[in-house]
């Protein structure tokens, strides 16, 4: 093995230009792949961090777990049996969590729950002067919400506590405020679906980084939203819950469903569509970037194949001096692995330097309307496993390319080659 290694190193040193180009190809593939993984994972981390800052970890939905009597009667009914079914709810009768305030008190006593807030989300039209914009009014209890999410920290101008001081106050998403042309102290008119109107004073403007909140949401006191929706004071569209941990929420969710009788969603389930979108984009990008590594592997295969074709006589001489097929195979295999290892090491260094640079001096983006997340700067994740996995893949591809090329070398018959060269 030591002789094979010396031969492989000597051969690499004897062709410096080819060696540098091959190593450079592998390094480029490794660096591009690592940077792409860091960029796509960074996007998911960026979105997740902002999501869990301003969203509840668990949400009680207005959907009872017990099957309705009408549905159960249809399921168990026999042919020819006459059934009397109640009229289904009209489309404008939005489902609510009944007795939400009482349920919130019960939820607060469950182990693992750190904060509970009742919310009422209702569609409305906000008007400022002659400008009108559709929006979602989210009615909350300001102090209770502060124990569930970090929405108070997202207020750019004004104060979250302004909702406590002014019962008719409103905290508006920054992009919604821009479209309305409203600022602190301005008075808006909110109109609900039934035509009921309520005058609101802007006490805060917030920027959460989530498009759905910044572009179309306004936070008001819970009674304001309930009155615009025509709900009772104990009703809400959801109950928002803060848990002690971010992961392992399945057990707590089942416990809460037992306490409330309503379906409970985790933050991952609520944002499943957005997270799946990012994962799909990431997978597509990985596949496209992976072709760069594949091309680098083909470069190694091409180099070794060309060398073997040019050096058949040298291989025959080595075989005639007693080199076994295994030794010949080891020589060219080591050459391919050394090329891959050199490229992987160089690629990891380049990727690490690039990630460090763009972390210190991030690229800025202009905010885009309609985006799921306000991705205003390049955010890169940097995990050691990226380097280990991508470098390992590069070594495997290099070894596979070398093994593919070395099949011709071990098939050389010394007598035929040497006789033909005489």
SULMOTA-V808882 format. One record per residue. N is the residue number from 1. RES is the residue in one small letter. PSI is psi in degrees with one decimal (none if undefined). OMEGA is omega as a letter, one per 30 degrees, with the letter a starting at -180 (none if undefined). D_FIRST is the distance of its C-alpha to the first C-alpha in Angstrom with 1 decimal. Layout:
n:N res:RES psi:PSI omega:OMEGA d_first:D_FIRST
n:N res:RES psi:PSI omega:OMEGA d_first:D_FIRST
This chain:
n:1 res:x psi:-36.5 omega:l d_first:0.0
n:2 res:x psi:-36.8 omega:l d_first:3.8
n:3 res:x psi:-42.9 omega:l d_first:5.4
n:4 res:x psi:-39.4 omega:l d_first:5.0
n:5 res:x psi:-41.8 omega:l d_first:6.1
n:6 res:x psi:-41.5 omega:l d_first:8.6
n:7 res:x psi:-42.1 omega:l d_first:9.8
n:8 res:x psi:-43.8 omega:l d_first:10.4
n:9 res:x psi:-39.7 omega:l d_first:12.3
n:10 res:x psi:-39.4 omega:a d_first:14.2
n:11 res:x psi:-40.2 omega:l d_first:15.3
n:12 res:x psi:-40.3 omega:a d_first:16.5
n:13 res:x psi:-25.7 omega:a d_first:18.3
n:14 res:x psi:-15.4 omega:l d_first:19.9
n:15 res:x psi:69.3 omega:a d_first:21.7
n:16 res:x psi:-38.6 omega:a d_first:23.0
n:17 res:x psi:-47.4 omega:l d_first:25.9
n:18 res:x psi:-39.6 omega:a d_first:24.0
n:19 res:x psi:-45.5 omega:a d_first:21.4
n:20 res:x psi:-41.4 omega:l d_first:24.3
n:21 res:x psi:-41.6 omega:a d_first:26.2
n:22 res:x psi:-44.7 omega:l d_first:23.5
n:23 res:x psi:-38.9 omega:l d_first:22.7
n:24 res:x psi:-37.9 omega:l d_first:26.5
n:25 res:x psi:-43.8 omega:l d_first:27.1
n:26 res:x psi:-42.0 omega:a d_first:24.8
n:27 res:x psi:-40.8 omega:l d_first:26.4
n:28 res:x psi:-44.7 omega:l d_first:29.8
n:29 res:x psi:-44.7 omega:a d_first:29.2
n:30 res:x psi:-46.0 omega:a d_first:27.9
n:31 res:x psi:-44.2 omega:a d_first:30.8
n:32 res:x psi:-41.9 omega:a d_first:33.5
n:33 res:x psi:-45.3 omega:l d_first:32.4
n:34 res:x psi:-43.9 omega:a d_first:32.4
n:35 res:x psi:-38.7 omega:l d_first:35.7
n:36 res:x psi:-44.3 omega:l d_first:37.2
n:37 res:x psi:-44.1 omega:l d_first:36.4
n:38 res:x psi:-37.6 omega:a d_first:37.8
n:39 res:x psi:-45.4 omega:a d_first:40.9
n:40 res:x psi:-42.5 omega:l d_first:41.6
n:41 res:x psi:-34.1 omega:l d_first:41.0
n:42 res:x psi:-36.9 omega:l d_first:43.0
n:43 res:x psi:-42.9 omega:l d_first:45.9
n:44 res:x psi:-43.0 omega:l d_first:45.9
n:45 res:x psi:-41.9 omega:l d_first:45.8
n:46 res:x psi:-47.8 omega:l d_first:48.5
n:47 res:x psi:-44.5 omega:a d_first:50.7
n:48 res:x psi:-42.8 omega:a d_first:50.2
n:49 res:x psi:-43.1 omega:l d_first:51.0
n:50 res:x psi:-32.6 omega:a d_first:54.2
n:51 res:x psi:-49.2 omega:a d_first:55.1
n:52 res:x psi:-14.8 omega:l d_first:55.0
n:53 res:x psi:-39.5 omega:a d_first:56.9
n:54 res:x psi:6.2 omega:l d_first:59.9
n:55 res:x psi:150.7 omega:l d_first:59.7
n:56 res:x psi:150.5 omega:l d_first:60.4
n:57 res:x psi:-28.2 omega:l d_first:57.5
n:58 res:x psi:144.0 omega:a d_first:59.8
n:59 res:x psi:126.6 omega:l d_first:62.8
n:60 res:x psi:117.1 omega:a d_first:65.6
n:61 res:x psi:153.1 omega:l d_first:66.5
n:62 res:x psi:57.8 omega:a d_first:70.0
n:63 res:x psi:110.7 omega:a d_first:69.0
n:64 res:x psi:144.1 omega:a d_first:70.2
n:65 res:x psi:-34.4 omega:a d_first:67.9
n:66 res:x psi:137.4 omega:a d_first:70.8
n:67 res:x psi:140.7 omega:a d_first:71.7
n:68 res:x psi:149.6 omega:l d_first:75.0
n:69 res:x psi:-36.5 omega:a d_first:78.0
n:70 res:x psi:-44.7 omega:l d_first:78.4
n:71 res:x psi:-39.2 omega:l d_first:74.9
n:72 res:x psi:-37.5 omega:l d_first:75.0
n:73 res:x psi:-39.5 omega:l d_first:78.3
n:74 res:x psi:-36.4 omega:a d_first:76.8
n:75 res:x psi:-38.7 omega:a d_first:73.9
n:76 res:x psi:-6.8 omega:a d_first:76.0
n:77 res:x psi:148.6 omega:l d_first:79.0
n:78 res:x psi:159.6 omega:a d_first:80.1
n:79 res:x psi:135.0 omega:l d_first:81.4
n:80 res:x psi:-7.0 omega:a d_first:85.0
n:81 res:x psi:138.8 omega:a d_first:85.1
n:82 res:x psi:124.9 omega:a d_first:86.7
n:83 res:x psi:141.1 omega:l d_first:84.8
n:84 res:x psi:113.2 omega:a d_first:86.2
n:85 res:x psi:141.7 omega:l d_first:83.5
n:86 res:x psi:159.3 omega:l d_first:84.0
n:87 res:x psi:132.8 omega:l d_first:83.7
n:88 res:x psi:157.9 omega:a d_first:80.2
n:89 res:x psi:147.2 omega:l d_first:79.9
n:90 res:x psi:155.7 omega:a d_first:80.7
n:91 res:x psi:-31.5 omega:a d_first:77.8
n:92 res:x psi:-0.8 omega:l d_first:79.2
n:93 res:x psi:90.5 omega:a d_first:79.3
n:94 res:x psi:137.5 omega:l d_first:75.9
n:95 res:x psi:144.9 omega:l d_first:74.4
n:96 res:x psi:162.9 omega:l d_first:74.5
n:97 res:x psi:106.2 omega:a d_first:73.4
n:98 res:x psi:140.5 omega:a d_first:76.8
n:99 res:x psi:35.2 omega:a d_first:77.5
n:100 res:x psi:-38.2 omega:a d_first:74.4
n:101 res:x psi:-37.7 omega:l d_first:75.8
n:102 res:x psi:-41.7 omega:l d_first:76.4
n:103 res:x psi:-36.5 omega:l d_first:72.9
n:104 res:x psi:-37.3 omega:l d_first:71.4
n:105 res:x psi:-38.1 omega:l d_first:73.0
n:106 res:x psi:-38.9 omega:a d_first:71.5
n:107 res:x psi:-37.9 omega:a d_first:68.1
n:108 res:x psi:-23.1 omega:a d_first:68.2
n:109 res:x psi:-4.6 omega:a d_first:68.5
n:110 res:x psi:136.4 omega:l d_first:65.3
n:111 res:x psi:135.2 omega:a d_first:62.5
n:112 res:x psi:-6.7 omega:l d_first:59.7
n:113 res:x psi:127.1 omega:a d_first:62.1
n:114 res:x psi:-19.8 omega:l d_first:62.6
n:115 res:x psi:147.1 omega:a d_first:64.9
n:116 res:x psi:137.5 omega:l d_first:67.1
n:117 res:x psi:132.8 omega:l d_first:69.0
n:118 res:x psi:135.6 omega:a d_first:71.3
n:119 res:x psi:150.8 omega:l d_first:71.0
n:120 res:x psi:106.9 omega:l d_first:73.1
n:121 res:x psi:121.9 omega:a d_first:71.7
n:122 res:x psi:141.5 omega:l d_first:74.4
n:123 res:x psi:144.4 omega:a d_first:74.5
n:124 res:x psi:170.6 omega:l d_first:76.9
n:125 res:x psi:124.3 omega:l d_first:78.0
n:126 res:x psi:133.2 omega:a d_first:78.0
n:127 res:x psi:132.3 omega:l d_first:80.6
n:128 res:x psi:107.1 omega:a d_first:81.0
n:129 res:x psi:-121.8 omega:l d_first:84.0
n:130 res:x psi:1.0 omega:a d_first:83.7
n:131 res:x psi:129.6 omega:l d_first:79.9
n:132 res:x psi:137.7 omega:a d_first:78.8
n:133 res:x psi:137.0 omega:l d_first:75.3
n:134 res:x psi:144.2 omega:a d_first:74.1
n:135 res:x psi:167.3 omega:l d_first:72.3
n:136 res:x psi:115.9 omega:l d_first:71.4
n:137 res:x psi:121.4 omega:l d_first:73.3
n:138 res:x psi:108.0 omega:l d_first:71.4
n:139 res:x psi:127.7 omega:a d_first:73.9
n:140 res:x psi:166.0 omega:l d_first:72.4
n:141 res:x psi:109.9 omega:a d_first:73.6
n:142 res:x psi:-46.5 omega:a d_first:72.3
n:143 res:x psi:-38.6 omega:l d_first:71.7
n:144 res:x psi:-38.5 omega:l d_first:70.2
n:145 res:x psi:-32.5 omega:l d_first:67.9
n:146 res:x psi:-22.0 omega:l d_first:66.7
n:147 res:x psi:-7.9 omega:a d_first:65.3
n:148 res:x psi:-42.9 omega:a d_first:63.4
n:149 res:x psi:175.1 omega:l d_first:61.9
n:150 res:x psi:31.3 omega:l d_first:61.5
n:151 res:x psi:-38.3 omega:l d_first:63.9
n:152 res:x psi:-33.7 omega:a d_first:66.1
n:153 res:x psi:-14.9 omega:a d_first:63.2
n:154 res:x psi:-2.4 omega:a d_first:62.9
n:155 res:x psi:118.4 omega:a d_first:66.5
n:156 res:x psi:-47.7 omega:a d_first:66.4
n:157 res:x psi:144.1 omega:a d_first:70.1
n:158 res:x psi:-161.8 omega:a d_first:72.7
n:159 res:x psi:142.4 omega:l d_first:72.2
n:160 res:x psi:-35.4 omega:l d_first:71.2
n:161 res:x psi:-9.7 omega:l d_first:74.0
n:162 res:x psi:-25.1 omega:l d_first:76.4
n:163 res:x psi:-29.8 omega:l d_first:76.3
n:164 res:x psi:-40.5 omega:a d_first:77.7
n:165 res:x psi:-33.7 omega:a d_first:80.4
n:166 res:x psi:114.3 omega:a d_first:81.5
n:167 res:x psi:-23.4 omega:l d_first:81.8
n:168 res:x psi:21.5 omega:l d_first:81.9
n:169 res:x psi:162.1 omega:l d_first:78.9
n:170 res:x psi:137.9 omega:l d_first:75.8
n:171 res:x psi:119.3 omega:a d_first:72.3
n:172 res:x psi:142.9 omega:l d_first:71.2
n:173 res:x psi:144.9 omega:a d_first:67.7
n:174 res:x psi:-40.4 omega:a d_first:67.2
n:175 res:x psi:-32.9 omega:l d_first:66.9
n:176 res:x psi:-40.2 omega:l d_first:69.8
n:177 res:x psi:-38.3 omega:l d_first:71.8
n:178 res:x psi:-41.5 omega:a d_first:71.0
n:179 res:x psi:-36.2 omega:l d_first:72.2
n:180 res:x psi:-23.5 omega:a d_first:75.4
n:181 res:x psi:23.5 omega:a d_first:75.8
n:182 res:x psi:153.0 omega:l d_first:76.5
n:183 res:x psi:-178.2 omega:a d_first:75.9
n:184 res:x psi:136.9 omega:l d_first:76.8
n:185 res:x psi:-14.2 omega:l d_first:80.4
n:186 res:x psi:156.1 omega:a d_first:80.9
n:187 res:x psi:126.8 omega:l d_first:82.5
n:188 res:x psi:158.7 omega:l d_first:81.1
n:189 res:x psi:120.2 omega:l d_first:82.8
n:190 res:x psi:128.8 omega:l d_first:80.8
n:191 res:x psi:125.3 omega:a d_first:82.1
n:192 res:x psi:-178.1 omega:a d_first:81.0
n:193 res:x psi:-30.4 omega:a d_first:81.0
n:194 res:x psi:6.1 omega:l d_first:84.6
n:195 res:x psi:-6.9 omega:l d_first:85.9
n:196 res:x psi:137.9 omega:a d_first:86.2
n:197 res:x psi:151.0 omega:l d_first:85.6
n:198 res:x psi:132.2 omega:l d_first:84.6
n:199 res:x psi:133.0 omega:a d_first:84.6
n:200 res:x psi:146.4 omega:l d_first:81.5
n:201 res:x psi:130.2 omega:a d_first:80.8
n:202 res:x psi:115.1 omega:l d_first:77.3
n:203 res:x psi:-5.1 omega:l d_first:76.2
n:204 res:x psi:151.5 omega:l d_first:72.5
n:205 res:x psi:126.0 omega:a d_first:69.9
n:206 res:x psi:153.9 omega:l d_first:66.4
n:207 res:x psi:107.3 omega:a d_first:63.0
n:208 res:x psi:-18.9 omega:a d_first:60.4
n:209 res:x psi:-5.3 omega:l d_first:57.9
n:210 res:x psi:126.3 omega:a d_first:58.5
n:211 res:x psi:-40.6 omega:a d_first:60.3
n:212 res:x psi:-30.7 omega:a d_first:62.4
n:213 res:x psi:-49.1 omega:a d_first:63.8
n:214 res:x psi:-28.2 omega:a d_first:64.3
n:215 res:x psi:-23.0 omega:a d_first:65.8
n:216 res:x psi:14.6 omega:a d_first:68.1
n:217 res:x psi:146.4 omega:l d_first:68.6
n:218 res:x psi:133.3 omega:a d_first:71.4
n:219 res:x psi:128.8 omega:a d_first:71.7
n:220 res:x psi:173.5 omega:l d_first:75.2
n:221 res:x psi:147.2 omega:a d_first:76.8
n:222 res:x psi:-45.8 omega:a d_first:76.7
n:223 res:x psi:-30.8 omega:a d_first:80.5
n:224 res:x psi:-48.1 omega:l d_first:80.5
n:225 res:x psi:-39.5 omega:a d_first:78.0
n:226 res:x psi:-39.9 omega:a d_first:79.7
n:227 res:x psi:-38.2 omega:l d_first:83.0
n:228 res:x psi:-30.4 omega:l d_first:81.8
n:229 res:x psi:-12.8 omega:a d_first:80.3
n:230 res:x psi:29.5 omega:a d_first:83.3
n:231 res:x psi:161.0 omega:l d_first:81.5
n:232 res:x psi:164.7 omega:a d_first:82.8
n:233 res:x psi:-18.6 omega:a d_first:81.8
n:234 res:x psi:2.7 omega:a d_first:79.6
n:235 res:x psi:153.9 omega:l d_first:77.6
n:236 res:x psi:163.9 omega:l d_first:74.3
n:237 res:x psi:-18.3 omega:l d_first:71.7
n:238 res:x psi:163.7 omega:l d_first:68.9
n:239 res:x psi:123.4 omega:a d_first:68.0
n:240 res:x psi:134.5 omega:a d_first:65.2
n:241 res:x psi:137.2 omega:l d_first:63.1
n:242 res:x psi:124.6 omega:l d_first:60.7
n:243 res:x psi:166.1 omega:a d_first:58.3
n:244 res:x psi:-25.6 omega:a d_first:56.7
n:245 res:x psi:158.9 omega:l d_first:53.2
n:246 res:x psi:-23.8 omega:a d_first:51.7
n:247 res:x psi:170.7 omega:l d_first:49.6
n:248 res:x psi:42.0 omega:a d_first:50.4
n:249 res:x psi:-2.7 omega:a d_first:53.9
n:250 res:x psi:-44.8 omega:a d_first:54.2
n:251 res:x psi:-44.8 omega:a d_first:55.9
n:252 res:x psi:-38.3 omega:l d_first:58.3
n:253 res:x psi:-45.3 omega:l d_first:59.1
n:254 res:x psi:-37.7 omega:l d_first:60.2
n:255 res:x psi:-41.2 omega:l d_first:62.2
n:256 res:x psi:-36.2 omega:l d_first:64.0
n:257 res:x psi:-35.0 omega:l d_first:64.7
n:258 res:x psi:-34.5 omega:a d_first:66.4
n:259 res:x psi:-41.0 omega:a d_first:68.5
n:260 res:x psi:-31.4 omega:a d_first:69.5
n:261 res:x psi:3.1 omega:l d_first:69.6
n:262 res:x psi:158.3 omega:l d_first:68.1
n:263 res:x psi:137.9 omega:a d_first:64.7
n:264 res:x psi:130.9 omega:l d_first:62.3
n:265 res:x psi:142.6 omega:l d_first:59.5
n:266 res:x psi:166.5 omega:a d_first:56.5
n:267 res:x psi:-30.0 omega:l d_first:55.6
n:268 res:x psi:-38.5 omega:l d_first:52.6
n:269 res:x psi:-40.0 omega:a d_first:54.9
n:270 res:x psi:-36.5 omega:a d_first:57.5
n:271 res:x psi:24.7 omega:a d_first:55.0
n:272 res:x psi:-42.7 omega:a d_first:52.9
n:273 res:x psi:-45.3 omega:a d_first:53.8
n:274 res:x psi:-44.3 omega:l d_first:52.8
n:275 res:x psi:-39.8 omega:l d_first:49.5
n:276 res:x psi:-35.4 omega:l d_first:48.7
n:277 res:x psi:-46.5 omega:l d_first:49.5
n:278 res:x psi:-40.2 omega:a d_first:47.0
n:279 res:x psi:-38.9 omega:l d_first:44.3
n:280 res:x psi:-44.0 omega:l d_first:45.0
n:281 res:x psi:-42.3 omega:l d_first:44.9
n:282 res:x psi:-43.9 omega:l d_first:41.6
n:283 res:x psi:-42.8 omega:l d_first:40.0
n:284 res:x psi:-41.9 omega:l d_first:41.3
n:285 res:x psi:-40.7 omega:l d_first:39.9
n:286 res:x psi:-42.0 omega:a d_first:36.5
n:287 res:x psi:-43.1 omega:a d_first:36.3
n:288 res:x psi:-42.3 omega:l d_first:37.4
n:289 res:x psi:-30.4 omega:a d_first:35.1
n:290 res:x psi:-24.5 omega:l d_first:32.1
n:291 res:x psi:-26.2 omega:l d_first:32.6
n:292 res:x psi:-43.2 omega:l d_first:31.4
n:293 res:x psi:-39.2 omega:l d_first:28.0
n:294 res:x psi:-41.8 omega:l d_first:28.1
n:295 res:x psi:-37.9 omega:l d_first:28.9
n:296 res:x psi:-40.8 omega:l d_first:26.0
n:297 res:x psi:-38.9 omega:l d_first:23.7
n:298 res:x psi:-31.8 omega:l d_first:25.5
n:299 res:x psi:-41.7 omega:l d_first:25.0
n:300 res:x psi:-43.3 omega:l d_first:21.2
n:301 res:x psi:-44.3 omega:a d_first:21.6
n:302 res:x psi:-41.3 omega:a d_first:24.1
n:303 res:x psi:-47.6 omega:a d_first:22.0
n:304 res:x psi:-38.0 omega:l d_first:18.9
n:305 res:x psi:-43.2 omega:l d_first:21.4
n:306 res:x psi:-41.6 omega:l d_first:23.3
n:307 res:x psi:-42.7 omega:a d_first:20.3
n:308 res:x psi:-39.9 omega:l d_first:19.3
n:309 res:x psi:-38.4 omega:a d_first:23.0
n:310 res:x psi:-23.2 omega:a d_first:23.3
n:311 res:x psi:27.2 omega:l d_first:20.2
n:312 res:x psi:-38.7 omega:a d_first:20.7
n:313 res:x psi:-42.0 omega:l d_first:21.5
n:314 res:x psi:-39.1 omega:l d_first:18.3
n:315 res:x psi:-41.4 omega:l d_first:16.3
n:316 res:x psi:-39.2 omega:l d_first:18.8
n:317 res:x psi:-43.4 omega:l d_first:18.3
n:318 res:x psi:-40.8 omega:l d_first:14.5
n:319 res:x psi:-38.9 omega:a d_first:15.4
n:320 res:x psi:-24.0 omega:l d_first:18.2
n:321 res:x psi:6.2 omega:l d_first:16.1
n:322 res:x psi:2.4 omega:l d_first:14.2
n:323 res:x psi:129.9 omega:l d_first:11.3
n:324 res:x psi:168.6 omega:l d_first:11.6
n:325 res:x psi:-35.7 omega:l d_first:12.6
n:326 res:x psi:-37.6 omega:l d_first:9.7
n:327 res:x psi:-41.1 omega:l d_first:7.3
n:328 res:x psi:-44.4 omega:l d_first:10.1
n:329 res:x psi:-41.7 omega:a d_first:10.6
n:330 res:x psi:-35.9 omega:a d_first:7.3
n:331 res:x psi:-52.2 omega:a d_first:8.1
n:332 res:x psi:-32.3 omega:l d_first:11.6
n:333 res:x psi:-42.6 omega:l d_first:11.2
n:334 res:x psi:-36.4 omega:l d_first:9.4
n:335 res:x psi:-44.6 omega:l d_first:12.3
n:336 res:x psi:-42.0 omega:l d_first:14.8
n:337 res:x psi:-38.5 omega:l d_first:13.8
n:338 res:x psi:-40.1 omega:l d_first:14.0
n:339 res:x psi:-44.6 omega:l d_first:17.3
n:340 res:x psi:-40.8 omega:a d_first:18.5
n:341 res:x psi:-41.8 omega:l d_first:17.7
n:342 res:x psi:-42.3 omega:l d_first:19.4
n:343 res:x psi:-40.6 omega:l d_first:22.3
n:344 res:x psi:-42.7 omega:a d_first:22.6
n:345 res:x psi:-45.8 omega:l d_first:22.8
n:346 res:x psi:-40.7 omega:l d_first:25.3
n:347 res:x psi:-39.7 omega:l d_first:27.3
n:348 res:x psi:-40.5 omega:l d_first:27.6
n:349 res:x psi:-42.8 omega:l d_first:28.9
n:350 res:x psi:-44.6 omega:a d_first:31.3
n:351 res:x psi:-42.6 omega:l d_first:32.6
n:352 res:x psi:-42.3 omega:l d_first:33.1
n:353 res:x psi:-41.2 omega:a d_first:35.1
n:354 res:x psi:-43.2 omega:l d_first:37.1
n:355 res:x psi:-41.6 omega:l d_first:38.0
n:356 res:x psi:-39.7 omega:a d_first:39.0
n:357 res:x psi:-48.9 omega:a d_first:41.1
n:358 res:x psi:-17.5 omega:l d_first:42.9
n:359 res:x psi:-40.5 omega:l d_first:43.5
n:360 res:x psi:-35.3 omega:a d_first:45.2
n:361 res:x psi:76.1 omega:a d_first:47.0
n:362 res:x psi:149.9 omega:l d_first:47.4
n:363 res:x psi:131.8 omega:a d_first:48.8
n:364 res:x psi:142.3 omega:l d_first:52.3
n:365 res:x psi:150.3 omega:l d_first:53.8
n:366 res:x psi:139.2 omega:l d_first:57.5
n:367 res:x psi:138.0 omega:a d_first:58.7
n:368 res:x psi:128.9 omega:a d_first:59.0
n:369 res:x psi:138.3 omega:l d_first:61.9
n:370 res:x psi:0.9 omega:a d_first:61.1
n:371 res:x psi:147.3 omega:l d_first:57.5
n:372 res:x psi:-40.7 omega:a d_first:56.4
n:373 res:x psi:140.2 omega:l d_first:55.1
n:374 res:x psi:82.5 omega:a d_first:56.1
n:375 res:x psi:85.5 omega:a d_first:52.7
n:376 res:x psi:-3.8 omega:l d_first:53.9
n:377 res:x psi:153.0 omega:a d_first:50.6
n:378 res:x psi:116.1 omega:a d_first:46.9
n:379 res:x psi:121.1 omega:a d_first:45.6
n:380 res:x psi:128.4 omega:l d_first:41.8
n:381 res:x psi:149.2 omega:a d_first:40.1
n:382 res:x psi:95.4 omega:a d_first:37.0
n:383 res:x psi:139.0 omega:l d_first:34.8
n:384 res:x psi:-28.7 omega:a d_first:31.3
n:385 res:x psi:-26.6 omega:l d_first:30.5
n:386 res:x psi:-49.2 omega:a d_first:31.1
n:387 res:x psi:-43.0 omega:a d_first:28.1
n:388 res:x psi:-44.3 omega:a d_first:25.8
n:389 res:x psi:-48.1 omega:a d_first:26.9
n:390 res:x psi:-40.5 omega:l d_first:26.9
n:391 res:x psi:-40.0 omega:l d_first:23.5
n:392 res:x psi:-42.1 omega:l d_first:22.1
n:393 res:x psi:-40.8 omega:l d_first:23.8
n:394 res:x psi:-40.9 omega:l d_first:22.5
n:395 res:x psi:-40.3 omega:l d_first:18.8
n:396 res:x psi:-44.8 omega:l d_first:19.7
n:397 res:x psi:-39.3 omega:l d_first:21.5
n:398 res:x psi:-43.8 omega:l d_first:18.7
n:399 res:x psi:-40.6 omega:l d_first:16.2
n:400 res:x psi:-41.0 omega:l d_first:19.0
n:401 res:x psi:-41.4 omega:l d_first:19.9
n:402 res:x psi:-42.2 omega:l d_first:16.4
n:403 res:x psi:-37.1 omega:l d_first:16.4
n:404 res:x psi:-37.8 omega:a d_first:19.9
n:405 res:x psi:-30.3 omega:a d_first:19.2
n:406 res:x psi:-11.3 omega:l d_first:16.2
n:407 res:x psi:-34.6 omega:l d_first:18.5
n:408 res:x psi:-36.6 omega:a d_first:20.2
n:409 res:x psi:-43.0 omega:a d_first:17.1
n:410 res:x psi:-12.4 omega:l d_first:16.1
n:411 res:x psi:0.3 omega:a d_first:19.9
n:412 res:x psi:133.0 omega:l d_first:20.2
n:413 res:x psi:111.0 omega:a d_first:22.0
n:414 res:x psi:-42.0 omega:a d_first:21.4
n:415 res:x psi:-44.3 omega:a d_first:25.0
n:416 res:x psi:-41.1 omega:a d_first:26.7
n:417 res:x psi:-47.3 omega:a d_first:25.0
n:418 res:x psi:-35.9 omega:l d_first:25.5
n:419 res:x psi:-37.8 omega:a d_first:29.0
n:420 res:x psi:-18.9 omega:a d_first:30.0
n:421 res:x psi:-7.1 omega:a d_first:29.0
n:422 res:x psi:none omega:none d_first:31.1
